[in-house]
Every structure is written in structure tokens, then in C-alpha cells.
């Protein structure tokens, strides 16, 4: 489940179970927001600069550019905008009255051009299929190579539907079956013929309950579920990945953790690493399962599973690593679905260096698609990437009710061909 950066931090400001290591950032956020509301730009710059460096959030860099304009430091504002332009983000700088003082700056026209280039649509996706149930509000999708079926989970209806090769769909599990709540990330384990499902509740007294549900692919019968309550803090199991041995890794967004369910222990166990994430979401395993990549509010982290060593992945001057929902390892690169808002949602391919510690190149695979309305997650069928284009998450309240249902559209699943380029295949 994707949330905006500010929504994430607003949520975790009051989260009692977040580790002390993150409290400085939360305190910075509170002070930064208060200074912004008070139009105390000098103080906003002081706190916001620290927060931007800690989070890497392009939105904060943009607000800093605005604040520096208000204090007359146009050189610093231009510096921030140059940084953003190189990160492939898209902002209508020429139409922003807070930046009007820059229009006479000789560097500004080039920045306007670069942001315009960044905003050019990339259209590489094709429509795969649609789902007529407009109130589904889907978040997770999975593909079963054994049967050729797709599974799609519903946040609004607490259920999973299955789509066969002919495009026909029906319920795989019914609303609330087996005690399931909102359905989030899903993965198929074709070896053990299982469908693993992340689920969570944000409703009433069950807010903060979460679980992982393991279903038989053929019958839809529950094999086992692993659940946690909200007594010791809030949980939201968001996404998961499975290694070839059947070991499961999953993110708990509200607790800031990664859990494992190994074939040996068959129980939920926090991954023993020296970091507490801020709203972890998508995750991916490298080839050979040596590294686990975790996306959170501050960007990307690599976990070496052999020794639990943690490394922050950098992408300086290449792109941005925030706002990642679905994430998938593919030929020494990460396919990511990013939701920065402002209609700038995109699917991108992030190429890793030989140590998997730095992004050396970023390729936008799809942006500004007319069907985009918070794209969330995807799944591979061979080298073709299928993904949810319009989850319509903004229409869903935490209690499960849908706002302005008349505005909802049919759910669109798009696909991207990701055949290896010739230089990769050699």
C-alpha cells in the first residue's frame, strides 16, 4: 500500500513503537512543518535542510528552493532546482509563484527546459486486460506460471479474485474469508503451489492487526495464517517476496520492520538487522538470493543476507529513490513503481553497479499514462511485466468506505515487455 511521503511521516509522528533512531527525523519533521505553517522561512530552511539530507525526499528539496526564494537566496534556490532537474523529477517551476523571483536569473530558462524534458510522457505500456468491478480498489497482483492465471487482491472488499487465460474472473477467496482483512502484496510459490498474501486492518478496534495468509493455489483452501495484533503497537504487512527454498520475507510498514517466515521455523520472526525503517514497502531479492532490497520513505537499503550487513543505496545525480511501492529484481536492475503524486507516477528501471550499492543509470519505462491513478504493484510473466495502473486508492477511507464511487473507473492492468537489451544479453 502506497502513501505519500507526508502522509507517512504524519502517521509515524505519533507511533510509539518506532525505534529511537528515527525520533530525530520525526522531531525534525514536526519542527519543519510548524515553521512552514508559520512562514518562518529561516527556521524552515534550518530544519528542512537536515530533513532533506536524512530522507532524500525531492519534495523537501523543492520546498527548500521555494523557501530560499522567500529569503532572497536565489543562488541556493537555483542549486536545489538543478539537483532536482538531474533527478528526473517533474515540477512546473515556471508556473510556481513562489519561484517567480528566479525568472530573471540566467540559469532559470535551462531549468525550465530540463523540467519540461523530465515531464515528457514515456509510453511503452500496453493494455493487458481490464476488470469491470470499479469498487475493487486493488493493491496486489500475482501470476501463476503453472495455470496461467492472475490473482488480484482487493483493499475495499477484503478478498482475492482470479483471472483465467480467457480473461474470465471470479472470487478466489470471498470477502473476509478465513478472517482476511484488506489484501495487499501477494506472491505465487510455484514449487510448493502456494499463494502467499499480506493482509492488514485499519478499521476500528482492529486497526494495526496484520497477517500473512498461505493458500493452496488449486483449491483456494487456507494452509496457514500468521497474524499479529495491535497490543504492542500497530502493524501493516505490506509486501513480500519468496526465495527458491520457500523462505518468505515481508515488510511491516507501521512497525518499520522486515519479517521472515522460514521453512525451518514456520513462524513470523523479525529480521535481525541494525536498522529500523520508516514505512518500508516494496522489497526484492537479488539473483542467488544474496541481497534483499528494501524500499522505505528514505529510499533504498541493501541487506546482505549472509551477514546481515546493511548498506544504503545511492543514486546521486541519477534519479530519486523515494515513493517506491512495488519493486522487482530483473537482470541486475530493479523495476520500481513510484508514486510521487502530481500525476508524475511512473515505472522505472534502476540499474545497479557491480556491488549493488549504487544506481548508475535510470530508465523511465512508463510515465504520465492516461490510466494512471496510483499504480501500485506488478508481477512477471516471463520477461513481461504486468502491473496495476489505477488502484484508485485515494477513493478509499481507512474504514473501508469509498468516497465519490461515481468517479471510479474500470481497473486497468498494463504490461511492459522487458526483453534484455543486446548489451545486457552479451
Secondary structure, DSSP 8 states (H G I E B T S, - for coil): ----HHHHHHHHTT-TTS-GGGHHHHHHHHHHHHHHHTT-HHHHHHHHHHHHHHH--HHHHHHHHHHHHHTT-HHHHHHHHHHHHHTT----GGG-GGGGGGGGSTTHHHHHHHHHHHTS-----EEEEEES-TT--EEEEEEETTTTEEEEEETTTTEEEEE-TTS-EEEEE-TTGGG--EEEEEEEETTTTEEEEEEE--SGGGTT-EEEEEEETTT--EEEEEEE-STTS---EEEEEE-TTS-EEEEETTTTEEEEE-TTT-S-EE---S---SS---EEE-GGG-EEEEEETTEEEEEETTTTEEEE-B-TTT----SEEEEEE-SSEEEEEE--STT--EEEEEEE-TTSSBEEEEEEEEES-TT-SS---EEEETTEEEEES---GGGB-TTS-BS-GGG---EEEEEEE----HHHH-
